[in-house]
Amino acid sequence: MSEPKLLTLLAIDDTPENLDLIRAALDPTEIDILTATDPEAGLEIFRKARPRIVLLDLVMPKLSGIELLERILEIDPGTEVILITSHYSTESAVEAIQKGASDYWTKPLDVERLRGRIEALLGQAAKRRKTLRLDKELLEECKFEGMVGRSPLMLDVFARIRRVAPHFRTVLITGATGTGKEFVAQALHRLSPASRGKFAVCNCSALVENLLESELFGHVRGAFTDATQDKQGLFEYADGGAIFLDEIGELSPTAQAKLLRVLQNRQVQRVGSVTPRNIDVRVIAATHRDLKAMVREGKFREDLYYRLAMVEITLPNLASRAEDLPLLERHFLEKFAGDYGKPIAGLTRRAQACMAVYSWPGNVRELENVIGNACMMAEGNVIDIDDLPENLRNRTDQTSTDETFLSLEEVQKRHILRVLEAVGGHKARAAEVLGIGRATIYQILSKMKVDEEHEPA
């Protein structure tokens, strides 16, 4: 299958001869050329195809070129729109540029000028495709057992998993909700000598105490009212493999005591039975709670904590690993674009900027949900800010009371610094997210007297 063309052009003109001239002037093997004689039909084509450049007649029935320009830029402000007219006037030219047109040409159309503009855009598109290919290669290099990261914090997590997996008997994984604790547990199991054994999962917060005990350790027939037959518990099921005890901090004192006995003796006793059964199971526990604080408060057994936390792996919040955000966005975009059968290539700059300054309280799980929802909502081949959930578009959670009345210069300064921090200090990446040139961001930062020593290698 051949690669899609680098550039799509849309021409909207109510005179068919002008559209014929544009088609004849351009090479259809290099770019996709879309045309419309009706402005409303042209707007619908734009919504679906999201062309990079639009040639727009100034005077048309139903919608004027200026009205259509406004609607197009409202949908995608990054589009290059060139207005073309037979009747030049300074007033209309100024109005067009003020409303966001990238240029204003007169008829008859200068074919060489158009070809020159297309050549420049093709060059930019080729660079973007190369960058996308490099991003994909980088993403593959930064994947580890279903997880994605290149930040020092995540590289440390990956290194600890590699070192611990061949030897552990018990591991405690800590971190906020949504940081990916179950992925770590699965990686530990896959890289351990017990990888051929079964991997059992129990969410300790999802079951009441009497059911939890039966779920973990099993029961014998007649042990309680509904015990009509013997039942194997998860520890027996995972014999020779590993068991993942999620939300271990939710265990009752009674269940904690029984779990401690299992870890000490490597034996389980079914509810209602007096006969212990030997087991060989690696135990991986996880929690978003502060177990040390719970130990001090008498809510969690100290001896069980130290038994579980012989090795502890702590997962960072997404906000503290901002350099991983673009990789994770690409990872989830490819996943959901494939799931939904949509040719989504990436995110617009303003969508990237919106996501770069968001605090991500739900961590990686929230990001996954946002990208999944955006891929579902997107009508074109890119995700724009309007495809993002409302809480991201109308974000107010990071605006403090002292920011209520700020000068435009101060707002610009704070926003640039937030984006720069979110992309790990990389000025070129920040410039791309902000939609400005690299030279421009250097000028702004120089004016702000930002310390250049913090520039990453």
N, C-alpha and C positions, 0 to 999 in steps of 0.2 A: 504494500500500500504506500503510495507516494505521500510525502510530507505536505501538510496544508500550506497554502501560499502565505508569504510573509505579511502581506498587506491587503486590506479590503478598502475599496473606495466606493462611496455612494454619491451619485449625482442626481439632484432633484431639480428639474426644469420642465415647465409646461410646454416647451417647444421641443418636439422630438428630434429636429435637425441638430440642435445643440448637443443632445445626448449622443447622437450618432457621431458627431465630431469628437467627443471625449472618448468614446469607445475606439474610434479609429486611431486616435493619437497615442493610446497606451497599449502596452504589450499584455494581452490577457494571460500569457504564460507566467508572468511575474506576479500579477495582482488579480484579485477578484474584483470585477467591476459590476456594481449593482446600480440600477437606474429606476427612476420613477417620474412620471409626468404629473402625478397628483401629490400635493404636499402631505396630505394626511396618510396616503398609502406609503409615501416615502418615510414618514415618521414611524410607521409600523415596521417597515423594513429595518430602520435604524434600531428599534428596540430589540429586534431578534438577532441582527447580525453584528451590532456594535462595531461599525467600521472605524478605522483609525482616522480617516479623512473624509470630509463631506464637502462637495461642491454644491452651492446653493444659489439658485436664482433669487434675486432680490424682489422682483415683482411677479406674483403668482396669484391666481384666484384662491378663494377660501382662506388661505393663510399666507401672510407676507413672509418674505425671507427673514425679516427681523424676528417675527413671532416664532417661526420655526427654529431659528437660531437659539432663542431663549429656551424652548422646549428641549432641544437636543442637548444643550449644555446643562440643563437641569437633570437630565437622565445620566449624562456622563461628561463631567467638566473637562476631562482630559482629551476630548475629541478636537481635532483640528478642523475648524469650519472656515471655508473660504466663500465669501459672498461674491457673486458675479452679477453685474448689471450693465444694461445698454445705456443708461442715463446716469453718468457719474455726478455726484454732488458732494461737496465737502461735508455738509451736514449729515448726510446718510452714511458717509464713510466714518466720520467720527462716532456716530451713534453705534455703528456696527462694531467698531473696535472696542468702544466702552462696554458693550454688552457681551464681549468675549470672543468675537471673530478673530481668527489669527491673521486674516488678510482680506483685502477688498480689491477685486479686479474688475476691469471693464471688458465688455465685448467689443469686437470679436475676441474670443479667447486666445491668449498667447500660448500656443501649444508647447513651445520650448520651455517657457517658464513653468508650465504645469509638469512637464517631464523632469525638470530640475528639482522641483519640490518633491515629486514622487521618488526620485533617486535618493534624496536626502532621507526621506522617511523609510525607504527600503534599507538603507544603511543602519538606521536606528533599530529597525525591526530585526535585522540580522544580529545586531549586538544583543538585543533582548532575548532572541532565541538561544544564542550562545550562553548567555547568563543563565537562562532557564535550564539548559543542558548541564551546565556546571553545578547549578543548585541541586539538580537531581543526583548528580554524581556525589556531591557532598553529602546529601541526605543518605545515600546508600552507605557511605563511609561512616556516618554517625549513628547508624542503627546498631543496637545491641540487644539481642534476645527480645525483640518486640518493642523495645524502648528507643527513644530518640534523644540525643543530646551531644553537645560538644563543649558545654560550659565546664569549668573546673569542678563545680559541685557534682555534676552528673558523671563526669569522667572518674571522679573519686568513688562514686557509688558503683560504677561498672567494675572498677578495679577491686573493690571490696568483695563484690559478688564472685568474681573470678577466683580470688584467694580463698574465700570462705567455702564455696560450693563443694570442693572435693572432701572436706573434713568435718563439716558441722554435724552436730546432733540436734542442737536447738539454736534458733536464731530469732531475734526480736526485730521487727521492722516498725519504725515509727515515722510519723509524718502526718500532715493535715489530710483531711478528706479530699480525694480526687488527685492525689499526687502519684498514684500508680503502685500502691503496695502489693497488690496481687500480681502485677507483672514481675516484681522483684521475686516474689515467692515462686512463681513459675520458672523464672530463670535459675534460681537456686536449685530447684528440683531437676531441671533439664541438664544442668552442668554437674550434678552430683553423681556418685557411683550408683545411686538408687534410681536413676532416671528411667530404667526399664520397669520399675514398679509403678504402682498407681499413685495418683495425686488427688487426695481428697480435700474438699473445701467445706468448712463450717463457719457460718456467720453467727457468732456467739450472741449477737444482739437480736437476732431474728426469732429465737426460740425461748419459751418460758423454761424455768429451771428444770421441772420434771421431764420435759421433752428433751431438753439439752443433754441431760445425763444419759438418757436412752439413746439419743442420736450419736453421742461420742463413744459410749462404752457398750451399747447393746443391752438387751434384756432377755430373760428366759420366760417361757410361757407361764402365765399366772402370776407374774411379778406385780402386776397391778391390774385394774379392772379391764382395760382394753388390750392387755397383752395376751392375745389368743394364740400366738406362736412365738418361737424363739426369733430373735432379731440380732443380726450382726451389727456392731457399732462401727463408726468410721475408723477408729484406731485399728480394729481387726481388718477392715476392708483395705486399709492402706498398708498392711503389713508387708515389709520389704520395699516400701516407697516412702511417701511423705504426706503429712497432713498440714493443711493451712488453717489456722485458727484466727479468723479475722475478728476484729473488735474484741480482743482478749480482755480488755478492761471492763467489759460488761458482765463478766462471770460473777456469780454469787459466791460468798465465802465458802459454802459447801462444795460447789463445783471446783473452786480453786484448790481446796484441800485434796479432792479426788484426782485432779489433774497433776498436782505435785507428786502424789503417790505413784501415778503412772510413769512420770518422768524419772523418778528415783529408782523404781523397781523394774521398769520396762515390762510391766505386766498390766493387763486390764481385767476387771471383774465385772461381768454383766450384772445389771440390776436384777436382784432376786437370786443370784447365784453365789455359791461359796467357793467356787473353783476359779482360781486365777488362770489367765492364758498369757503365755509369753508372746511378746511382739517385738519387732525390730522396725521402728518407724522414726523418721526424721521429722521433727516438729518445728514448724515455722509459724510464729505468732505475729500479729500485727495490731496496732492501735493508733488512733489519733489523739488519745489521751496522754497526759503526763503521768506515767506510772510511778515515777519517783515521788511526785506530790501525793498520789493516792496512797503510797506506802506510808508517808509521813502522817497522812490523815487517818490511817488505819482502815482504808477501803480496799487495799490490795496487799496480799501476803508478801512480806519481804523475801522469804525464802523462795517463793515461786518466782518473784521478779528476778532474783539473781540466777535462778536456774534457767529461766528463759533468755535472759540478757547476757549469756556468756559471750555472745557476739551480737552487737546492735548495729543496724544499718538505718540511718536517718535520711529520709527523702526531703529535699528542699521544696519550698513553695515555688510555683511558676514565676511569681514576681521577682524572686531572687536569682533567677536564671534566665534573664531577659534575652541573652544572646541565643537561646534555644528557640525563642518564639517563632522566627521565620521558618526554621526547620520543621517545627511541629505543625505550623500552618500548611506547609507544603505536603507533609506526611498525611495529614487528615484530608487535605484537598484531593490528593490523588486517590485516597481510599474511597471517599464519598462520591467523587466524580465517576469512579468506576462502578460503584454500587448503583448509582442512579442513571448510568449511561449518558452522562453529560460531558461535552468536550470543554470543560472549564480549565482555563490555562493558568489562572492566578487571581490575585486581588488587585484592585485599583489602588493608587497611592493614598487616596483619602481613606479607604477602608483599612489599609495597613497602618496609617497614622492613628486612626481611631483605636485599633487593637493594640498598638504599641504603648499607648498611654493608659490603658485600662488596667486595673489592679488585679484582675483574675482571682477573686476570692474563692472560686470553685476549682482553681488550679487546672491541671491538664484535662480533667474530665469536663470541666466547663468549656474549655477551648474546643474540645472534640464536639460537644453538643452545638456550639456556635457555628463551627465550620460545617457540620452536618446539616444544620438548619439552613445556613446560607446557600449551600450547594443545592438544596431542595428548592429554595426560593428564586435563585438566579435564573434570569431569562436569557442572558447572553452568555458569552464565553469567559466572562470575568465576574468575580464577586465585587459588588460595589457596596458603598456604605448603606444604601437603602435595603440591601439584602440581609444586613445584620440585625440582631434582635434590638428591640426598642431600648432596653436598658443600656446598651452600648452606644446607640445613637444619641440618646438624651442623657448622657452620663453626668451626674451631679455629685457622686459620692466622694470625689477627690477635690471638690471645690470648697475651701474653707471660708469662714466668714470674713477674713481679712483680704480676700480676693474679690470682694463684691464690687469695689470701684477701683479699677486699675486703668492706667493709661494703655493705649494700644501698643506702645513700645514694650511696656512691662509684660503684657499678655503674650506678645510675640516671644520675648525673652524666655519666659517661663515654659511656654510650649516647646520651644526648640530644645531647652535643657532637658525637659521630660522625655522627648523623643530620643535625644542623644543618650540619655541614661538607659532608656529601654532597649536600645540597640547596642549596648555594651561600649559606647564611646566611639563607634566607627562613624566618622564624619561622612564618608561617601554613602554609607547605608542610610544615615539620617537625612542626607540631602535627597536621596531617592524617595524616602517615605514622605518627606515634606513637599516633594514636587518642585524643588529648586535645584539650581546647578551647584556643583561642588564648590566653585569659586565663590558663589553667593554666600554659602554657609560659612566659608572661611572668613569672608568679609564681616559677616554678622558677628561671628564668634570673636573676631579680632576687636571689633567695636565694644563687645561686652567684656573684653579682657579675660577671656576664658584661658586658664592655664594650659598651654600646649603640651606640658610634660605628661599629661594623662592620656595622650594619644596611644592606643594599643599598637603593638607591632604588627 
